[in-house]
C-alpha cells in the first residue's frame, strides 16, 4: 500500500491509514492526533487502531476511520514483523527499558554458537507468558495495574507462533534481531525468555514494527507528515474563498 493524497480520502466513508508511531507516544496519542486533524476536514469521525505498540516502540500502526473501523479485527489477526535490540546480562520488571534493571548476570559464556542454537528453539509454535506490565486482563483487571501495585498474579501461557527469528548483528551485550510472528506475541517476553534459555538475563532495549501483513512502515506517514499535509489541505480552501471575495 502506497501513500495516498489526503484530498482523495473520504474519512467518514472509511479509510485505512498507515502511521509511523514516534518514540514515547502511545498508540492512543497517535489516534487522538489523527482524529483531531480529520475533524478539521470532515467533522466528527470514528478512528481506531489495529494493534497497540508500547510507548518505547516505534513503527507501523494501522488506523481505520469511519466504516472501516469494523475491519480492525481482520488487520489485528495478520502476522507482524519487528526489528530491534535485545540487551543481554540484565533483566527488568517490564522486560524492556521502561523500568530499571532489577538483576544482572554474567554473559562470559555466551558466544555466536550458543546464540544461533538458542534462536532455533524459539521458532515455530511456542508457549509464551505475557509480561506483567501489559494490557492483558486477568479477572477483569489489566496486568499492568497489578504490576504497578507490586502485586503478583498467576498468568497462563498462551500459544503463539514465531515464523522467523534471526539475529542480524552481535555486539555483546546487545543483539540486533528480526522477528516475524503471529497475533498476540510479546517481543518483550521473547527477549526475556531468550536470555533465560542461555542462562543469562535479557531485556528488550529497542523495538520497531516494520510490517503488518502486506502493509509496510516504509509506506506510512510520520505524524509530522500527516499534520503538514492536513495544513496544506486547509490552506488552499481558505485561499480560494478569499480570492472569490
PyMOL commands that set and color helices and strands:
alter all, ss='L'
color gray80, all
select helices_A, chain A and resi 6-8+27-42+66-76+112-120+143-147+187-197+217-219+223-244
alter helices_A, ss='H'
color red, helices_A
select strands_A, chain A and resi 16-21+47-49+57-65+80-88+90-92+101-104+124-128+137-138+141-142+158-171+174-181+202-212+215-216+221-222
alter strands_A, ss='S'
color yellow, strands_A
deselect
rebuild
show_as cartoon
